[in-house]
Amino acid sequence: MEKKNGSIIAIYRFPSPNPRINLRIITYYSNGLRVKGMLAEPKGGSRDGFLYLRGGIKGVGKVRPSRIAQFASEGFTVFAPFYRGNQGGEGNEDFAGDDREDAFSAFLMLQEWPGIEKIHIFGFSRGGVMALMTGIQFSEAASVVTWGGVSDMELTYYEREDLRRMMKRVIGGTPGKYPERYKFRTPLYQLDKLEPPVLIIHGAKDMNVSAEHSYRLEKRLKELNKKVNSWYFEGFTHYFPPAINRKVVRDLTLWMKSHTKKC
């Protein structure tokens, strides 16, 4: 019998850096694969779900317990998929290809988590693509936030010479040879289907993911008359100073909570 996407296989506790936050490692089904992720939940629970979609690939950009506990301390039940093939999960991560299903299945899992009434989606770096795709897939999502997020996979290929070998290996070739594979990984072409409001956050001096990704995203959303806000930080790169980072986390979670669409 085929297992239902988002159904939970196993849960075990993980040491938490915050005594007010419970951490768990969850194994769940995603298109027949056993995929793992980390859940951070305030003691006492929360009505707000928060799907945290990390950047990077494989060991680069791994989910950090302290980071998701930081978001959970703002009053959210946070789940961060590790994506297939990572940290004991089955399959192979393919940079916003089939591994987008791990985000979709995680959304379904959060919908069934006790007490959750609405789910927000957050993506950092490459996770920006995953967040937009998940928002397109689930019109009932309360909001989508992309921070330093990729919106155009072909642009990433040309901007990041250091990633080209990996992208050719994982995606199967260059944008010139396989344009359809890069288009498949680029949510800009499907934004007409996006219903949740979007918040864009980007450092103008970002050299990992250029602000051009956010400019293109914002422009297209406005052309489609979608709800979008943008916060650009002129002096910052891909990573914000700790004090500013904490403030932006508080501000973006307040922005999320002002959107109350229920699942």
C-alpha positions in Angstrom: 0.0 0.0 0.0 1.3 3.4 -0.9 2.0 5.6 2.1 0.2 9.0 2.3 2.4 12.0 1.8 3.1 13.8 5.0 2.3 10.8 7.2 4.6 10.4 10.2 6.8 7.3 10.6 8.8 8.1 13.6 9.4 10.9 16.2 12.1 11.2 18.7 13.2 14.0 21.0 16.3 16.1 20.3 18.2 18.3 22.9 16.8 21.9 22.7 18.9 25.0 23.2 15.9 26.8 24.6 14.1 25.3 27.7 10.8 26.8 26.5 11.0 25.0 23.2 10.7 21.2 22.5 12.7 19.8 19.6 11.9 16.6 17.8 13.4 14.8 14.8 10.5 13.5 12.6 10.6 10.9 9.8 7.8 11.3 7.3 6.7 10.1 3.9 7.4 12.1 0.8 6.4 10.3 -2.5 7.3 6.9 -1.0 10.6 8.1 0.5 11.4 8.3 4.2 12.5 11.9 4.7 13.6 13.5 7.9 13.2 17.0 9.4 13.3 18.9 12.7 10.3 20.3 14.5 10.5 23.0 17.1 7.4 23.6 19.2 6.7 26.0 22.1 5.8 24.2 25.3 2.0 24.5 25.3 1.8 24.3 21.5 0.8 26.9 19.0 -2.0 27.6 16.5 0.5 28.9 13.9 2.5 26.5 11.8 5.8 27.6 10.2 7.4 25.6 7.4 11.1 26.5 7.3 12.8 25.7 4.0 16.6 25.9 4.3 19.1 26.9 1.6 22.1 25.1 0.3 22.4 21.5 -0.6 23.6 18.4 1.3 25.9 19.5 4.1 25.9 23.1 3.1 23.1 25.0 4.7 22.0 22.3 7.1 19.1 23.0 9.5 20.4 24.5 12.7 18.4 23.7 15.9 19.1 27.2 17.3 17.7 28.8 14.2 14.4 27.0 14.2 14.1 27.4 18.0 14.5 31.1 17.4 11.5 31.2 15.2 9.5 28.9 17.5 10.2 31.3 20.4 8.1 33.8 18.5 5.1 31.6 18.9 5.2 29.2 16.0 5.4 25.4 15.6 8.3 25.2 13.2 9.1 22.3 10.9 12.3 22.3 8.8 12.7 19.4 6.3 16.3 18.2 5.8 15.2 17.2 2.2 15.7 13.7 0.8 19.0 12.0 1.1 20.2 14.0 4.1 20.8 13.1 7.7 19.5 9.5 7.2 16.7 10.2 4.8 16.1 8.2 1.6 16.6 9.5 -1.9 18.7 12.2 -3.4 18.4 16.0 -3.1 18.1 17.6 -6.6 18.1 21.4 -6.0 14.4 22.3 -6.2 13.5 19.4 -8.6 11.7 16.4 -7.2 12.8 17.3 -3.7 10.2 20.1 -3.7 7.8 17.2 -2.8 9.6 17.1 0.6 8.4 20.6 1.2 4.9 19.8 0.0 4.7 16.7 2.2 6.0 18.7 5.1 3.2 21.2 4.6 0.7 18.3 4.7 2.3 17.0 7.9 2.0 20.4 9.6 -1.7 20.6 8.6 -2.3 17.4 10.7 -0.2 18.5 13.6 -2.3 19.0 16.8 -3.5 22.5 17.3 -2.3 24.0 14.0 -4.9 26.3 12.4 -2.8 28.0 9.7 0.6 27.6 8.1 3.2 30.2 7.0 6.0 29.3 4.7 9.5 30.7 5.0 12.5 30.1 2.6 16.1 31.2 3.0 18.5 31.3 0.0 17.7 28.3 -2.2 14.8 27.7 0.1 13.2 30.8 -1.4 12.4 28.8 -4.5 11.1 26.0 -2.4 8.9 28.4 -0.4 7.4 30.0 -3.6 6.7 26.6 -5.1 5.0 25.4 -1.9 2.9 28.6 -1.8 1.9 28.0 -5.4 1.0 24.4 -4.5 -1.1 25.3 -1.4 -3.4 28.3 -1.9 -4.5 28.0 1.7 -1.0 28.9 3.0 -1.3 32.0 5.3 1.8 33.8 3.9 5.1 33.3 2.2 8.4 34.9 3.2 11.6 34.7 1.2 14.8 36.0 2.7 17.8 36.3 0.5 15.9 33.9 -1.7 16.5 32.5 -5.2 13.7 33.1 -7.6 15.4 32.3 -10.9 17.5 29.1 -11.2 19.0 30.1 -14.5 20.2 33.4 -13.0 21.8 31.4 -10.1 23.7 29.3 -12.6 25.2 32.3 -14.4 25.9 34.3 -11.1 27.5 31.5 -9.1 30.4 30.1 -11.0 31.3 28.1 -7.9 28.0 26.2 -8.1 28.0 25.4 -11.8 29.6 22.0 -11.5 27.1 20.9 -8.8 24.2 22.3 -10.8 25.2 20.6 -14.0 25.6 17.3 -12.1 22.3 17.6 -10.2 20.1 19.2 -12.9 21.7 17.3 -15.7 23.4 20.1 -17.8 23.5 23.8 -18.5 20.6 26.2 -19.0 21.6 26.4 -22.6 21.3 22.6 -23.1 18.3 22.0 -20.8 16.3 25.2 -20.5 13.2 23.4 -19.5 14.9 21.9 -16.4 15.9 25.3 -15.2 12.4 26.7 -16.0 10.9 23.8 -14.0 12.9 25.1 -11.0 12.0 28.7 -11.5 8.7 29.8 -9.8 8.6 33.2 -11.6 6.8 31.4 -14.5 4.0 30.2 -12.2 3.3 33.1 -9.9 -0.1 33.7 -11.4 -1.2 30.6 -9.3 0.2 32.1 -6.1 -2.5 33.1 -3.6 -0.8 33.9 -0.2 0.7 37.3 0.5 4.4 37.5 0.0 7.2 39.3 2.0 10.6 39.7 0.3 13.7 40.3 2.4 17.1 40.9 0.8 20.5 42.4 1.5 21.4 44.7 -1.4 25.1 43.6 -1.1 24.3 39.9 -1.2 26.9 38.1 -3.3 25.5 34.6 -2.7 22.0 35.3 -4.1 21.9 38.7 -5.8 19.1 41.1 -5.0 18.2 40.8 -8.6 16.3 37.7 -7.7 14.1 39.7 -5.4 13.7 42.5 -7.8 12.5 40.1 -10.5 10.2 38.4 -8.0 8.7 41.7 -6.8 8.2 43.1 -10.3 6.4 39.9 -11.5 4.2 39.8 -8.4 3.2 43.4 -8.9 2.5 42.8 -12.6 0.1 40.1 -11.5 -1.5 42.3 -8.8 -0.4 40.0 -6.0 0.0 41.1 -2.4 3.7 41.7 -1.9 5.8 43.7 0.6 9.6 44.1 0.3 12.3 45.0 2.8 15.7 45.7 1.2 18.7 46.4 3.4 21.3 48.5 1.7 24.3 47.7 3.9 23.9 44.0 4.3 25.0 40.8 2.5 23.5 37.3 2.6 24.0 37.1 6.3 22.8 39.9 8.6 24.6 41.0 11.8 23.2 39.1 14.9 21.3 42.1 16.4 19.8 43.1 13.0 19.0 39.4 12.4 17.1 39.1 15.6 15.1 42.3 14.9 14.2 41.1 11.4 13.1 37.8 12.7 10.8 39.6 15.2 9.5 41.9 12.5 8.8 39.2 9.9 7.0 37.0 12.4 4.8 40.0 13.4 4.1 40.5 9.7 3.2 36.8 9.4 0.8 37.0 12.3 -1.1 39.8 10.7 -2.2 37.3 8.0 -4.8 35.0 9.4 -6.0 32.8 6.5 -6.8 29.4 8.0 -5.9 26.1 6.4 
